[in-house]
Amino acid sequence: MRSFADLPAQIAALARGRERLGVVLLDAFGWSFVERHAGHPFLQRLEIEPLDSQFPSTTTAHLTTLYTGLPVEEHGLYEWRVYEPLAADVIRPLPFLPARDGDPPLTLAPRDVFPGPSVFERSEVPCTVLQPAAIAGTQYASAAFAGATVVPFETIEEGARLLGTFPGLTYLYWDRIDAVGHKHGPSSANQNETTEYTINDGTDARLGPTTRLPDGRIAFGGLANGRVYLFDPANESLVYVDGIGTLKDGMTARGESEIWVSEMGTVLDRIDWNGAVAADAGTDSASADAAVDAGSDGGPVADAGQD
């Protein structure tokens, strides 16, 4: 079995022989998640090969390997907090901060810690890095992505749509699976829902765009799997109604073409299956029944951002 540390060389070789190559890293989406979601149509279309992770199997260790081409025992950045001899102290390399909030700022330059040149500086083809906007401009990124054009994005859908639009090598990183796992646990419902949202609405190009609802939640139209998803950024929860009316978490389905999102019996929003969103706050159940009978115009879900 090959190691994760072998990937940078393999990616470079593949990129040399192609007009375009896309590399997607879903942080924390390890083999246990592949097995957990093995029945998903997207994963079933892939040719999946397991890799040995490095030790420790941390984000810091593996991202730095991917960006330097060096195994963790050579680049030395192995954890969220590491001892840095040049600082004579423990630092946090990814956010490039001292170990403790409130400590004096680091006097080091990112290049002092990140062993360059990066794989993008050494690449024989043009390189583009797609990063979540919140972390696209960090000091660590200034060294790790040197030699590449960095393009920030807000949602996984936006990032996925950018794949294939640039010549050469395009690398996309998505951090939400890892972030939700740290907050709620790797076996939590939140983690499963975030993973499903990612592989459905991010990596499957047949899925539709998004609409932000009046209450802040986001509706995702699932063109490939026949589902409408609702994502609540406030508590990072995801619920859905599928094409035959299966319900989850307080959603009320009325037929296959529309759903009603309810709270304490009051209809808050009407979502047409492939149509626009209408806010119906305060509508009683009789009015809701009448509105369901009116049917759907079947238009596409409007495009909007998330987070």
C-alpha positions as CSV (number, residue, x, y, z in Angstrom):
1,M,0.0,0.0,0.0
2,R,1.4,3.4,-0.9
3,S,1.8,6.2,1.6
4,F,0.2,9.7,1.5
5,A,3.8,11.0,1.3
6,D,4.0,9.5,-2.3
7,L,1.1,11.7,-3.5
8,P,3.0,14.9,-4.3
9,A,5.3,13.1,-6.8
10,Q,2.4,11.2,-8.4
11,I,0.4,14.5,-8.7
12,A,3.4,16.2,-10.4
13,A,3.8,13.4,-12.9
14,L,0.1,13.3,-13.8
15,A,0.0,17.1,-14.2
16,R,2.9,17.0,-16.7
17,G,0.9,14.8,-19.1
18,R,-2.4,16.6,-18.9
19,E,-3.9,19.9,-20.0
20,R,-5.8,20.1,-16.7
21,L,-5.6,18.1,-13.5
22,G,-7.9,18.6,-10.4
23,V,-6.8,17.5,-6.9
24,V,-9.4,17.6,-4.2
25,L,-8.6,17.2,-0.5
26,L,-11.5,16.7,1.9
27,D,-9.8,17.2,5.3
28,A,-10.6,14.3,7.7
29,F,-12.4,12.2,5.0
30,G,-10.4,9.1,5.7
31,W,-11.0,5.4,5.0
32,S,-13.6,5.0,7.7
33,F,-15.7,7.7,6.0
34,V,-15.3,5.9,2.7
35,E,-16.6,2.8,4.3
36,R,-19.4,4.6,6.1
37,H,-20.7,6.3,2.9
38,A,-19.7,3.4,0.5
39,G,-23.3,3.2,-0.9
40,H,-23.3,6.8,-2.1
41,P,-23.6,6.9,-5.9
42,F,-20.7,9.4,-6.2
43,L,-18.3,7.1,-4.3
44,Q,-19.4,4.1,-6.3
45,R,-18.4,5.8,-9.5
46,L,-14.8,6.3,-8.3
47,E,-11.9,4.0,-8.5
48,I,-10.7,4.2,-4.8
49,E,-7.3,3.1,-3.6
50,P,-6.4,3.2,0.1
51,L,-3.3,4.9,1.3
52,D,-1.3,4.6,4.4
53,S,-1.5,7.9,6.4
54,Q,1.5,9.3,8.0
55,F,2.0,9.4,11.8
56,P,0.6,11.3,13.3
57,S,-2.5,11.5,11.0
58,T,-3.0,15.2,11.5
59,T,-4.0,18.0,9.2
60,T,-0.7,19.8,9.8
61,A,1.4,16.8,8.9
62,H,-0.4,15.9,5.8
63,L,-1.1,19.4,4.3
64,T,2.6,20.3,4.8
65,T,3.6,17.1,3.0
66,L,1.3,17.8,0.1
67,Y,2.6,21.4,-0.2
68,T,6.3,20.6,0.3
69,G,6.6,17.1,-1.2
70,L,8.4,16.0,2.0
71,P,7.3,13.3,4.4
72,V,6.5,14.5,7.9
73,E,9.8,13.2,9.4
74,E,11.6,15.6,7.1
75,H,9.4,18.8,7.2
76,G,8.9,18.5,10.9
77,L,5.4,20.1,11.2
78,Y,3.5,17.3,12.7
79,E,0.8,18.7,15.0
80,W,-1.4,21.8,15.7
81,R,1.2,22.8,18.2
82,V,4.9,22.1,17.7
83,Y,8.1,23.2,19.3
84,E,10.0,25.6,17.0
85,P,13.7,25.9,17.8
86,L,14.1,29.3,16.1
87,A,11.4,30.7,18.4
88,A,12.6,28.6,21.4
89,D,8.9,28.0,22.1
90,V,5.8,26.1,21.0
91,I,3.9,27.6,18.1
92,R,0.8,26.9,16.0
93,P,2.1,26.6,12.5
94,L,-1.1,26.5,10.5
95,P,-2.6,29.7,11.8
96,F,1.1,30.9,12.4
97,L,0.5,32.0,15.9
98,P,2.1,31.5,19.3
99,A,1.0,28.5,21.2
100,R,-1.2,30.5,23.6
101,D,-3.7,33.3,22.9
102,G,-2.3,36.5,24.4
103,D,1.3,35.6,23.9
104,P,3.5,38.1,21.9
105,P,3.2,37.7,18.1
106,L,5.7,35.5,16.4
107,T,8.9,37.3,15.1
108,L,9.6,34.5,12.6
109,A,8.7,34.6,8.9
110,P,6.6,31.8,7.5
111,R,9.6,30.7,5.3
112,D,11.6,30.2,8.5
113,V,9.2,27.4,9.5
114,F,7.8,26.1,6.2
115,P,10.6,24.2,4.3
116,G,10.5,25.6,0.7
117,P,10.4,25.7,-2.1
118,S,6.7,24.6,-2.4
119,V,5.5,22.0,-4.8
120,F,3.8,24.8,-6.8
121,E,7.1,26.7,-7.2
122,R,8.7,23.5,-8.5
123,S,5.8,22.6,-10.8
124,E,6.3,22.4,-14.5
125,V,2.7,23.5,-15.2
126,P,0.6,26.5,-14.0
127,C,-0.9,25.9,-10.6
128,T,-4.1,27.3,-9.0
129,V,-5.1,26.8,-5.3
130,L,-8.8,26.9,-4.4
131,Q,-9.2,27.6,-0.7
132,P,-12.0,28.5,1.7
133,A,-12.0,32.3,1.9
134,A,-11.4,32.4,5.7
135,I,-8.0,30.7,5.4
136,A,-6.9,31.6,1.9
137,G,-4.7,34.5,3.0
138,T,-2.9,33.2,6.1
139,Q,0.8,33.5,6.7
140,Y,1.2,29.8,6.4
141,A,-0.5,30.0,3.0
142,S,1.9,32.7,1.8
143,A,4.7,30.1,2.0
144,A,2.7,26.9,1.3
145,F,1.1,28.3,-1.9
146,A,4.0,30.3,-3.2
147,G,4.2,29.8,-7.0
148,A,0.4,29.3,-7.3
149,T,-2.5,31.6,-8.0
150,V,-4.8,31.4,-4.9
151,V,-8.6,31.7,-5.5
152,P,-10.8,31.9,-2.4
153,F,-14.3,30.5,-2.4
154,E,-17.2,30.6,0.1
155,T,-19.1,27.3,-0.4
156,I,-18.0,23.8,-1.6
157,E,-20.4,24.2,-4.5
158,E,-18.6,27.4,-5.6
159,G,-15.2,25.7,-5.2
160,A,-16.3,22.6,-7.2
161,R,-17.6,24.7,-10.0
162,L,-14.2,26.3,-10.4
163,L,-12.5,22.9,-10.9
164,G,-11.6,22.5,-14.5
165,T,-11.7,26.2,-15.4
166,F,-7.9,26.8,-15.0
167,P,-5.1,25.3,-17.1
168,G,-2.5,23.0,-15.4
169,L,-2.9,21.8,-11.8
170,T,-5.9,23.0,-9.7
171,Y,-5.9,22.0,-6.1
172,L,-9.0,22.4,-3.9
173,Y,-9.0,22.1,-0.1
174,W,-12.2,21.8,2.0
175,D,-12.0,22.0,5.8
176,R,-15.6,21.7,7.0
177,I,-15.7,17.9,7.6
178,D,-12.6,18.2,9.8
179,A,-13.9,21.3,11.6
180,V,-17.3,19.8,12.4
181,G,-15.6,16.6,13.6
182,H,-13.5,18.6,16.0
183,K,-16.5,20.4,17.4
184,H,-19.1,17.6,17.5
185,G,-17.1,14.3,17.2
186,P,-16.2,12.1,14.2
187,S,-19.1,9.8,14.8
188,S,-21.7,12.5,15.4
189,A,-24.8,13.2,13.4
190,N,-23.4,16.6,12.5
191,Q,-20.3,15.0,11.1
192,N,-22.3,12.5,9.0
193,E,-24.6,15.3,7.7
194,T,-21.7,17.6,6.8
195,T,-19.9,14.7,5.0
196,E,-23.1,13.9,3.1
197,Y,-23.6,17.5,2.2
198,T,-20.0,17.7,0.9
199,I,-20.1,14.6,-1.3
200,N,-23.6,15.4,-2.6
201,D,-23.6,19.1,-3.2
202,G,-19.9,19.7,-3.6
203,T,-18.3,16.9,-5.6
204,D,-21.3,15.7,-7.7
205,A,-21.7,18.2,-10.6
206,R,-25.3,17.0,-11.2
207,L,-26.5,18.7,-8.0
208,G,-28.2,22.1,-8.1
209,P,-27.2,25.5,-6.7
210,T,-28.4,27.0,-3.4
211,T,-31.0,29.5,-2.0
212,R,-30.7,31.3,1.3
213,L,-34.0,31.3,3.2
214,P,-35.3,34.3,5.1
215,D,-34.4,32.8,8.4
216,G,-30.8,32.3,7.5
217,R,-30.9,28.6,6.5
218,I,-29.8,27.5,3.1
219,A,-31.7,25.2,0.7
220,F,-29.8,22.9,-1.7
221,G,-31.6,21.4,-4.7
222,G,-30.4,17.8,-5.2
223,L,-30.7,17.1,-8.9
224,A,-28.7,13.9,-8.8
225,N,-30.3,12.2,-5.8
226,G,-33.7,13.8,-5.7
227,R,-33.4,15.5,-2.4
228,V,-33.8,19.0,-1.1
229,Y,-31.4,19.8,1.7
230,L,-31.6,22.5,4.4
231,F,-28.4,23.6,6.1
232,D,-28.5,25.8,9.2
233,P,-25.1,27.6,9.6
234,A,-26.1,28.6,13.2
235,N,-25.7,25.0,14.5
236,E,-24.2,23.3,11.5
237,S,-27.1,20.9,11.1
238,L,-28.4,19.5,7.9
239,V,-31.8,17.9,7.2
240,Y,-33.5,16.7,4.0
241,V,-36.6,15.4,2.4
242,D,-36.1,13.0,-0.4
243,G,-38.1,12.5,-3.6
244,I,-40.6,10.1,-2.1
245,G,-41.3,12.1,1.0
246,T,-39.0,10.5,3.7
247,L,-38.8,13.0,6.6
248,K,-36.1,14.0,8.9
249,D,-36.0,16.5,11.8
250,G,-39.2,18.5,11.9
251,M,-39.8,18.9,8.2
252,T,-43.2,18.3,6.8
253,A,-43.6,16.9,3.2
254,R,-46.7,17.5,1.1
255,G,-46.3,15.5,-2.1
256,E,-43.2,14.9,-4.2
257,S,-42.9,18.4,-5.7
258,E,-42.8,20.6,-2.6
259,I,-41.9,20.6,1.0
260,W,-43.0,22.7,3.9
261,V,-40.6,23.5,6.8
262,S,-42.6,23.8,9.9
263,E,-42.0,24.9,13.5
264,M,-44.7,24.3,16.2
265,G,-47.3,23.7,13.4
266,T,-46.7,27.1,11.7
267,V,-45.5,26.9,8.1
268,L,-42.3,29.0,7.8
269,D,-41.1,28.4,4.2
270,R,-42.4,26.7,1.1
271,I,-39.7,25.2,-1.1
272,D,-40.8,24.0,-4.6
273,W,-38.9,20.9,-5.6
274,N,-37.0,22.5,-8.5
275,G,-38.4,26.0,-8.0
276,A,-38.1,29.2,-6.1
277,V,-38.4,29.7,-2.3
278,A,-41.4,31.6,-0.9
279,A,-41.6,32.8,2.7
280,D,-45.0,32.0,4.2
281,A,-44.5,32.8,7.9
282,G,-47.7,32.7,9.8
283,T,-49.6,30.6,7.3
284,D,-52.1,28.2,8.9
285,S,-52.5,24.6,7.9
286,A,-55.6,25.2,5.8
287,S,-53.8,27.8,3.7
288,A,-50.8,25.5,3.5
289,D,-53.0,22.7,2.0
290,A,-54.5,25.1,-0.5
291,A,-51.0,26.3,-1.5
292,V,-49.8,22.7,-2.0
293,D,-52.7,22.1,-4.4
294,A,-51.5,25.1,-6.4
295,G,-48.4,23.0,-7.5
296,S,-44.9,24.1,-8.6
297,D,-43.6,25.9,-11.6
298,G,-40.5,23.7,-11.7
299,G,-37.9,26.4,-12.2
300,P,-34.3,26.2,-11.1
301,V,-33.2,26.9,-7.5
302,A,-31.8,30.5,-7.3
303,D,-28.0,30.8,-6.8
304,A,-26.8,32.2,-3.5
305,G,-23.9,31.8,-1.1
306,Q,-23.4,30.1,2.2
307,D,-21.7,31.0,5.5
